[in-house]
Amino acid sequence: MRLRLHPARSANSSTWKRGRAIRSRPLFASISYHGSLLAAPLRTISRRQIQYIRELLSTKRTRDQEGVFVLEGAKPILELLRSAPDQVVEVVVTSNFLDRHTSSERKQVLEASGRVYSCPMERFSPLSDVDSSQGILALVRRPTWDQQTILARPRLLGVYGDRLQDPTNLGSIIRTAAALDIGGLWLTAHSVDVFNPKVVRATAGTLFRLPIFLHAELQDLVQAGCTVLAADSAHRDSISLRSIHSLPARTIVALGSEGQGLSPATLQAARTRLTVPLRKGVESLNVAAAAAMILYHLSGLPSSR
């Protein structure tokens, strides 16, 4: 596959986010693919677009209002383009991406359902918070899930995050839960934003694989027939994870932040408190590590009769 970038004959402006008319110099990518010549629209990104992306990266309010967040990296973007292309609003690429990836990957991006924009690396770098950027990011619609459908499942193992504040820990929990096919994640109102760039990066592209519900109330899960297990290493009556050999058919594991732990209301709603057994002298694990061990063990257990 050969790819060349060249100006288009027309330089008409295009409408971009919020209905704003933005004038940019349009480019086209001419692609020779298996003997066929393809032309994909590839416009140069404008300063206003770059400012909008910065707002999405830095401001939760903007992400909430727009229903859009920024996803960076070739692997998660390509996977999303394959599995849910309609979720992708815009793609921004640099010559680094076009030069370093396979012809099929370039073709997949250039034929994306949303608009594709080119960006010089020197203007792209401030938008990236990784040491070695792959030169591609996407503006993506936030996924939505139907909570009633999830709670109607006859068998459910889910996670309740009580005031989880560390972005990397939350991203790791999402990644672990998605890998273990956990039924869903419910987060309280005072947890870190799921679409914070640090959280998104730590999920390694798994945000669309796990149903996530925000501003959750544990009492709603209890009323739906879920049994709550609280991860509480500090309580003397907590039972060892190893001693749990079966689970109620619908179980929610409650995890608290490292600083504050679980709230009194969450602890009161829990039927059982559990702890991960550790060797003497080791006080505790961070919440992401504890979640991985707990979910791995519980996900393999049969339902109790």
VEXLOPA-737665 format. One line per field, with one value per residue (C-alpha): x, y, z; residue in three letters. Coordinates in nm, 3 decimals, always signed. Example, Ala and Ser with C-alpha at 12.3 -4.5 7.8 and 13.67 -1.06 7.14 Angstrom:
// residues 2
east = [+1.230/+1.367]
north = [-0.450/-0.106]
up = [+0.780/+0.714]
vomar = [ala/ser]
END
This chain:
// residues 305
east = [+0.000/+0.131/-0.001/+0.046/-0.093/-0.182/-0.412/-0.763/-0.887/-1.146/-1.078/-1.430/-1.469/-1.646/-1.876/-1.718/-1.848/-2.110/-2.213/-1.910/-1.787/-1.412/-1.200/-0.918/-0.709/-0.847/-0.608/-0.672/-0.490/-0.441/-0.406/-0.301/-0.446/-0.438/-0.423/-0.720/-0.687/-0.884/-0.928/-1.003/-1.078/-0.803/-0.830/-0.571/-0.679/-0.752/-0.642/-0.999/-1.025/-0.703/-0.839/-1.158/-0.957/-0.761/-1.088/-1.204/-0.877/-0.869/-1.232/-1.486/-1.765/-1.687/-1.676/-2.012/-2.176/-2.051/-2.086/-1.745/-1.401/-1.052/-0.907/-0.539/-0.336/-0.348/-0.463/-0.775/-0.880/-0.840/-1.029/-1.311/-1.325/-1.373/-1.624/-1.825/-1.730/-2.035/-1.890/-1.600/-1.671/-1.331/-0.985/-0.664/-0.348/+0.010/+0.274/+0.417/+0.107/+0.086/+0.452/+0.475/+0.160/+0.054/-0.135/-0.450/-0.439/-0.393/-0.679/-0.901/-0.841/-0.875/-1.208/-1.337/-1.704/-1.618/-1.396/-1.021/-0.783/-0.409/-0.200/+0.171/+0.355/+0.464/+0.097/-0.007/+0.252/+0.086/-0.236/-0.062/+0.043/+0.247/+0.623/+0.619/+0.298/+0.180/+0.046/-0.326/-0.620/-0.996/-1.293/-1.533/-1.894/-1.938/-2.080/-2.424/-2.568/-2.913/-2.890/-3.223/-3.104/-2.786/-2.968/-3.223/-2.959/-3.017/-2.646/-2.441/-2.103/-2.047/-1.830/-1.937/-1.670/-1.713/-1.537/-1.250/-1.017/-0.698/-0.728/-0.473/-0.635/-0.980/-0.851/-0.681/-1.001/-1.196/-0.935/-0.938/-1.318/-1.349/-1.091/-1.281/-1.619/-1.757/-2.118/-2.080/-1.919/-2.118/-1.940/-2.049/-2.084/-1.754/-1.538/-1.286/-1.428/-1.426/-1.340/-1.044/-0.751/-0.546/-0.833/-0.894/-0.527/-0.512/-0.812/-0.606/-0.907/-1.152/-1.397/-1.643/-1.629/-1.761/-2.101/-2.031/-2.293/-2.221/-2.370/-2.465/-2.657/-2.585/-2.939/-3.066/-2.853/-2.971/-3.334/-3.266/-3.179/-2.799/-2.591/-2.308/-1.963/-1.743/-1.366/-1.253/-0.908/-0.930/-1.230/-1.159/-1.463/-1.366/-1.337/-1.053/-1.115/-0.989/-1.276/-1.541/-1.634/-1.965/-2.158/-2.516/-2.631/-2.628/-2.330/-2.176/-1.823/-1.781/-1.437/-1.334/-1.065/-0.725/-0.752/-1.109/-1.205/-1.573/-1.839/-2.039/-2.351/-2.175/-2.043/-2.388/-2.542/-2.287/-2.383/-2.020/-1.684/-1.388/-1.014/-0.727/-0.491/-0.142/+0.185/+0.273/+0.424/+0.232/-0.052/-0.254/-0.268/-0.375/-0.735/-0.652/-0.439/-0.697/-0.974/-0.780/-0.730/-1.086/-1.253/-1.032/-1.121/-1.493/-1.546/-1.456/-1.697/-2.030/-2.357/-2.469/-2.792]
north = [+0.000/+0.347/+0.657/+1.019/+1.334/+1.628/+1.935/+1.893/+2.116/+2.278/+2.444/+2.470/+2.480/+2.201/+2.214/+2.066/+2.014/+2.247/+2.365/+2.589/+2.650/+2.599/+2.675/+2.431/+2.332/+1.998/+1.719/+1.388/+1.061/+0.883/+0.513/+0.239/-0.077/-0.410/-0.223/+0.005/+0.380/+0.511/+0.870/+0.939/+1.292/+1.403/+1.763/+1.951/+2.008/+2.367/+2.555/+2.565/+2.189/+2.148/+2.377/+2.171/+1.850/+2.017/+2.105/+1.744/+1.624/+1.869/+1.940/+1.689/+1.940/+1.957/+1.578/+1.554/+1.824/+1.686/+1.315/+1.267/+1.173/+1.132/+0.789/+0.765/+0.481/+0.270/-0.058/+0.064/+0.293/+0.023/-0.224/+0.026/+0.097/-0.276/-0.343/-0.019/+0.228/+0.447/+0.541/+0.719/+1.087/+1.210/+1.064/+1.271/+1.121/+1.229/+1.118/+0.900/+0.682/+0.675/+0.582/+0.316/+0.107/-0.153/-0.076/-0.245/-0.039/+0.285/+0.192/+0.112/+0.455/+0.648/+0.479/+0.555/+0.647/+0.985/+1.254/+1.202/+1.493/+1.524/+1.699/+1.792/+1.607/+1.930/+2.026/+1.673/+1.623/+1.864/+1.662/+1.341/+1.251/+0.942/+0.938/+0.779/+0.875/+0.660/+0.968/+0.887/+0.986/+0.972/+1.161/+0.893/+0.890/+0.769/+0.417/+0.370/+0.063/-0.039/-0.100/-0.284/-0.536/-0.602/-0.633/-0.870/-1.135/-1.449/-1.469/-1.157/-1.074/-0.699/-0.436/-0.135/+0.136/+0.353/+0.691/+0.550/+0.844/+0.720/+0.722/+0.447/+0.220/+0.271/+0.206/-0.112/-0.231/-0.173/-0.364/-0.657/-0.668/-0.666/-0.944/-1.162/-1.092/-0.923/-0.817/-0.447/-0.168/+0.080/+0.396/+0.646/+1.013/+1.104/+0.866/+0.987/+1.051/+0.731/+0.934/+1.111/+1.058/+0.875/+0.636/+0.580/+0.503/+0.258/+0.064/-0.032/-0.009/-0.208/+0.075/-0.056/-0.413/-0.348/-0.196/+0.104/+0.300/+0.637/+0.805/+0.463/+0.396/+0.066/+0.044/+0.016/-0.295/-0.443/-0.382/-0.558/-0.871/-0.845/-0.964/-0.730/-0.851/-0.576/-0.586/-0.477/-0.581/-0.377/-0.543/-0.828/-1.025/-1.019/-1.368/-1.487/-1.485/-1.845/-1.957/-1.854/-2.155/-2.045/-1.724/-1.607/-1.599/-1.217/-1.076/-0.729/-0.677/-0.338/-0.175/+0.145/+0.402/+0.348/+0.665/+0.647/+0.283/+0.192/+0.428/+0.329/+0.294/+0.050/-0.156/-0.166/-0.294/-0.574/-0.927/-1.035/-0.865/-1.032/-0.984/-1.105/-1.313/-1.161/-1.265/-1.108/-0.764/-0.669/-0.443/-0.413/-0.409/-0.118/-0.139/-0.243/-0.537/-0.642/-0.619/-0.841/-1.114/-1.098/-1.097/-1.374/-1.598/-1.517/-1.537/-1.907/-2.005/-2.184/-2.033/-2.135/-2.326]
up = [+0.000/-0.093/+0.080/-0.030/+0.128/-0.099/-0.088/-0.224/-0.503/-0.281/+0.053/+0.186/+0.560/+0.749/+1.050/+1.360/+1.714/+1.866/+1.523/+1.480/+1.128/+1.127/+0.825/+0.771/+0.472/+0.352/+0.262/+0.095/+0.141/-0.189/-0.116/-0.351/-0.196/-0.381/-0.710/-0.634/-0.585/-0.288/-0.171/+0.195/+0.323/+0.558/+0.672/+0.869/+1.228/+1.330/+1.639/+1.766/+1.736/+1.931/+2.203/+2.217/+2.262/+2.542/+2.713/+2.689/+2.836/+3.124/+3.218/+3.344/+3.288/+2.917/+2.889/+3.067/+2.855/+2.526/+2.608/+2.449/+2.577/+2.430/+2.358/+2.266/+2.119/+1.808/+1.965/+2.151/+1.865/+1.600/+1.818/+1.866/+1.493/+1.439/+1.715/+1.747/+1.471/+1.533/+1.873/+1.704/+1.631/+1.510/+1.457/+1.464/+1.316/+1.265/+1.019/+1.300/+1.289/+0.910/+0.876/+1.146/+1.108/+0.859/+0.541/+0.672/+0.993/+0.800/+0.568/+0.866/+1.020/+0.694/+0.627/+0.978/+1.005/+1.160/+1.015/+1.007/+1.061/+1.019/+1.284/+1.288/+1.562/+1.731/+1.777/+1.870/+2.147/+2.396/+2.359/+2.465/+2.818/+2.728/+2.681/+2.335/+2.162/+1.872/+1.698/+1.700/+1.918/+1.880/+2.014/+2.128/+2.244/+2.600/+2.619/+2.773/+2.939/+3.060/+3.433/+3.452/+3.195/+3.391/+3.723/+3.571/+3.507/+3.714/+3.793/+3.853/+4.002/+4.013/+4.179/+4.383/+4.400/+4.708/+4.659/+4.452/+4.390/+4.225/+3.843/+3.785/+4.041/+3.893/+3.542/+3.660/+3.830/+3.508/+3.308/+3.554/+3.572/+3.194/+3.161/+3.410/+3.248/+3.559/+3.520/+3.594/+3.793/+4.003/+4.119/+4.385/+4.308/+4.473/+4.272/+4.013/+3.666/+3.459/+3.147/+3.304/+3.060/+3.325/+3.393/+3.022/+2.961/+3.254/+3.121/+2.813/+2.584/+2.798/+2.877/+2.621/+2.754/+3.105/+3.193/+3.418/+3.612/+3.774/+4.082/+4.212/+4.533/+4.702/+4.833/+4.474/+4.426/+4.755/+4.659/+4.329/+4.526/+4.531/+4.826/+4.926/+5.025/+5.169/+5.128/+5.473/+5.592/+5.912/+6.076/+6.317/+6.200/+5.832/+5.687/+5.467/+5.093/+5.087/+5.310/+5.056/+4.842/+4.689/+4.625/+4.617/+4.256/+4.257/+4.443/+4.462/+4.596/+4.764/+4.739/+4.916/+4.856/+5.015/+5.220/+5.345/+5.306/+5.285/+5.416/+5.727/+5.511/+5.278/+5.567/+5.723/+5.399/+5.364/+5.462/+5.493/+5.531/+5.366/+5.357/+5.142/+5.357/+5.367/+5.527/+5.860/+5.836/+5.519/+5.625/+5.307/+4.927/+4.712/+4.602/+4.244/+4.358/+4.617/+4.354/+4.113/+4.374/+4.505/+4.164/+4.029/+4.322/+4.330/+3.955/+3.959/+4.236/+4.193/+4.313/+4.661/+4.684]
vomar = [met/arg/leu/arg/leu/his/pro/ala/arg/ser/ala/asn/ser/ser/thr/trp/lys/arg/gly/arg/ala/ile/arg/ser/arg/pro/leu/phe/ala/ser/ile/ser/tyr/his/gly/ser/leu/leu/ala/ala/pro/leu/arg/thr/ile/ser/arg/arg/gln/ile/gln/tyr/ile/arg/glu/leu/leu/ser/thr/lys/arg/thr/arg/asp/gln/glu/gly/val/phe/val/leu/glu/gly/ala/lys/pro/ile/leu/glu/leu/leu/arg/ser/ala/pro/asp/gln/val/val/glu/val/val/val/thr/ser/asn/phe/leu/asp/arg/his/thr/ser/ser/glu/arg/lys/gln/val/leu/glu/ala/ser/gly/arg/val/tyr/ser/cys/pro/met/glu/arg/phe/ser/pro/leu/ser/asp/val/asp/ser/ser/gln/gly/ile/leu/ala/leu/val/arg/arg/pro/thr/trp/asp/gln/gln/thr/ile/leu/ala/arg/pro/arg/leu/leu/gly/val/tyr/gly/asp/arg/leu/gln/asp/pro/thr/asn/leu/gly/ser/ile/ile/arg/thr/ala/ala/ala/leu/asp/ile/gly/gly/leu/trp/leu/thr/ala/his/ser/val/asp/val/phe/asn/pro/lys/val/val/arg/ala/thr/ala/gly/thr/leu/phe/arg/leu/pro/ile/phe/leu/his/ala/glu/leu/gln/asp/leu/val/gln/ala/gly/cys/thr/val/leu/ala/ala/asp/ser/ala/his/arg/asp/ser/ile/ser/leu/arg/ser/ile/his/ser/leu/pro/ala/arg/thr/ile/val/ala/leu/gly/ser/glu/gly/gln/gly/leu/ser/pro/ala/thr/leu/gln/ala/ala/arg/thr/arg/leu/thr/val/pro/leu/arg/lys/gly/val/glu/ser/leu/asn/val/ala/ala/ala/ala/ala/met/ile/leu/tyr/his/leu/ser/gly/leu/pro/ser/ser/arg]
END
